[in-house]
Amino acid sequence: MKRSAKNILLAAGVTSSVLGITFAVPSFIKEIYGVAIVSTILIIGGMIIIAYSIGE
């Protein structure tokens, strides 16, 4: 994989994880579980993308 593609994947993974955390914490505090579940899935997806971009 090209270096630029790795950097783009890494940026996408970090952005996904940060957005997921940003939405998950207040959602769990306010007990809005639908948004919290989607945010948690976004965090996990971001971590998988980060692992893939570093591992390649």
N, C-alpha and C positions, 0 to 999 in steps of 0.2 A: 504494500500500500504506500502511496506517495506521502511525503511528509505533510503536505498541505491538507490532504484528506484526513490524516491523523489529527492535525490541529483542529480542523473543523468538527470532527467527531468529539474530540475532547471538550471543545467549547460548548457543543450541544449538550453533552453529558453534564457538565458543570452547571449550565443554565437550567437544565431540567431538574437537577437535584436542588438547586437553590430555590427555584420557584415552588417545587414540591414542599420543601421545608417551610417556606414563607406562608403557604396556604394551609399546611397540615397542622401546625401548632395552634393558630387561632381557632381552627375548625374543631379540634379536639377540646379546646377550652370551652368553646360555646356549644359543644355537643351537637355539631352539625356533621353527622357521621358520613353522609353521602359524599360531601366535599372532602372530608378527611381520608376516605378510602381512595378516592381518585388521586388525591395528592400523594398518598403513600405509594400507589402504583407508579406515579410519576417519579418519585424518589428512587424506587427500585430500578425503573427503566433507565434513569440517568446513571446510576451506579453500574449497570450492565454495560452501557455505552462507554463509560469511562474505562472499565476493565478491558473491553474489547479494543479500544484505541491504544491503550498502553501495551496490551499483550501482543498486538500485531507487529 
